[in-house]
Amino acid sequence: MGLFGSAVAAAPAQESGNGLSGSEQARYLAGIQNLYLAKSERAALLEHCNQLLQTYALRAGYQVGQAAPRDLLYQLSLGAPGELLLREESRGQQGTDVSVRNRSLSVFGLDPYIRYDCPLSGIRCVLHNPADGTPLLSVLRDQQGAEELAKALSFLLRNLQQN
């Protein structure tokens, strides 16, 4: 698989070739929790994912030459136990044309590893829904940003599956 053009799994478990060992996982989670001064790993992971979604948001300004460029913004929140809520906001350049879509993802029984594509020819990276492989969300085409978001989101899904 090519570095940029193929689906890459951000796998926070040792089973994957690019996964983290147990001590690396613990350091990653402790670092995230310390970074956000959060009381729990779950709260820290949720905040980290939302910060990454804001940082790598696909903004209209990056969509030069695209017909009707729009800001595409996401925010994650927690629903019922085992449920992750995703708010998608699409906003036109003048900010008056806004549409909002809310979706929920039940994490129980899912493979928690988020896969993503960052095609060289496009302007976005797409993170895929682990339930059915359909697009879950799109962010600015930034390989490292998509990888970090997929990793943090994978850890969040695993955390939600535990309780």
Secondary structure as UniProt FT lines:
FT   TURN            3..5
FT   STRAND          8..10
FT   TURN            14..15
FT   TURN            17..18
FT   HELIX           22..35
FT   TURN            36..37
FT   HELIX           41..55
FT   HELIX           60..62
FT   TURN            64..65
FT   STRAND          70..78
FT   TURN            81..82
FT   STRAND          83..92
FT   TURN            93..94
FT   STRAND          98..106
FT   TURN            108..109
FT   STRAND          114..117
FT   TURN            120..121
FT   STRAND          124..128
FT   TURN            130..132
FT   STRAND          135..140
FT   HELIX           143..162
//
